[in-house]
Amino acid sequence: MNESKSVVLALTTPRLCSLTGVAPSTLRDWVRTNLVSPSYGGGDVQRVPQVWSVRDVMVVRAIKVLRQSGVAMSKVRGAVRLLSRLSVDGQNIANAVLFYDGRNLYVVDGRSLSITVAPTGQAAFAEVVLTIALPVGMWAQEALGVLQPIDITSVELSRQRAIEKKAARLEALSAVKVA
């Protein structure tokens, strides 16, 4: 593997938790339930380092704020899907905002968007229904400032070894049950 492909700018789990304010145990639970996964490394494989990208930082912070605000888990998963499609290296990321209006999720990535509702019989007075606005672009910019170069070759090798060990243990267990 060449040098440029094996070293990435990313965050370790302790740095991610420090930056986002999410407890490591909470993050592990979100990974276990497939709410979020690291861009490189462990994922649901135990004892393998997890390496997190800028997009992962945005997703983790959004999950935290939405859950603290009492947003339904189905909407949180929808926000994760929306953010996973957002280009973090594009020009508009610095201004990107995730909006939740109590029913729908919107991502504005540098273009203007007006969200208003005119109640029946009150057309002259538009009511703003926006309840949550998450500055995901600002979070991405903040994360870009603290990224560290991480050699993912060793992370991926650790992951592969852990998967092979787990497969061997499962094979040994099934052999014992058959005997």
Sequence and secondary structure as in RCSB ss.txt:
>XXXX:A:sequence
MNESKSVVLALTTPRLCSLTGVAPSTLRDWVRTNLVSPSYGGGDVQRVPQVWSVRDVMVVRAIKVLRQSGVAMSK
VRGAVRLLSRLSVDGQNIANAVLFYDGRNLYVVDGRSLSITVAPTGQAAFAEVVLTIALPVGMWAQEALGVLQPI
DITSVELSRQRAIEKKAARLEALSAVKVA
>XXXX:A:secstr
  HHHHEEEEEEHHHHHHHHT  HHHHHHHHHTTS   SEE TTSTTS EEE HHHHHHHHHHHHHHHTT  HHH
HHHHHHHHHTS TTSGGGGGEEEEE SS EEEEESS     B  TT TTS B    EEE HHHHHHHHHTT EEE
EHHHHHHHHHHHHHHHHHHHHHHHHHHH 
